[in-house]
């Protein structure tokens, strides 16, 4: 009887155990979710459901992914070790030009003036660096001139330079700084007035005469053009004064103007050097000269110096010149060895026995108007030459031979 009474209790407990067992199995192993129509058409599966536990320690441990290490393949042939690339070799610098020692009895050339004279002195030193018989001495003051004698007095300084150096030639070049008012006695005269110009002429003549007092050759180098138009116009006036006053005392004026202008006479920064190559002659300020400009400036004076000093201007022997003996120019022939030919007149037809020049027939008579003028003015068309395609005359001349047409 006791067992019958407790049977329902046992059955209920058993049912609960079975239900719990199946529930735990359902939680432990859930069925895979079903795929949708979109996943069936285009592929892919629905994301798997994840069970969330209240305690984080209940999650199963996930295995860590193992890294797959690729084994390096050993080269079949053993590679040679790389050779270090040699460093690029720096080009050897060109050998310096041989220094020519000046002879003890070398003749001296004295260059005086402003900054243009300083540039001229540098160019002359380059020109005569291979000449042992000439030494160039420059005594220049860049800001000097003949107007501001209170700043630098050239008539008072030149005799001291002459006595110290004892030059054989004196070269003067100044005037670029003289475009300013001049103090004459107690008055200050404006630039380029009549009184100013008269006084300036006197000062140029006095300095030139001072340089010529020992009968030394005087070369007065004119001013070059400058980038400023007004300054260039004043330099033209100055060069005219120098030319007139220097020649009065027996000096020589050297004009350098054409070497620093173009074909139209305009100032240029770039021009031809002494070798004909296009180089920069003037600085960016349009006033100073570059190294090539200084050499070109000296080129105009160099030939006159060589002419005045004669044998002293002979250059030193160039290394390797012994192999050029066949190129020596011989002396010109004497006058008695030159065969002189009498001049031939163009209008003399009797040289070949004829009485008329070639093509000396009477010229055709013309009206002075071209066929174009006759066509435009009068509508006259000149007759076509016989046989030309535009000769439409019915009666063909006998000189034109008609040819039969060729038929296939």
Buried (B, 14 or more C-beta within 10 A) or exposed (E): EEEEEEEEEEEEEEEEEEEEEEEEEEEEEEEEEEEEEEEEEEEEEEEEEEEEEEEEEEEEEEEEEEEEEEEEEEEEEEEEEEEEEEEEEEEEEEEEEEEBEBBEEBBBBBBBBBBBBBBBBBBBBBBBBBBBBBBBBBBBBBEBBBBBBEEBEBBEBBEEBBEEBEBBBBBBBBBBBBBEBBEEEEEEBEBEEEEBBEBBBEBBBBBBBBBBEEEBBBBBBBBBBBBBEEBBEBBEBBBEBBBEBBEEBEBBBBBBBEBBBEEEEEBBBEBBBBEEEEBBBBEEEBBBBBBBBBBBBBBBBBEBBBEBBEEBBEBBEEEEEEEEEEEEEEEEEEEEEEEEEEEEEEEEBEEEEEEEEEEEEEEEEEEEEEEEEBEEEEEEEEEEEEEEEEEEEEEEEEEEEEEEEEEE
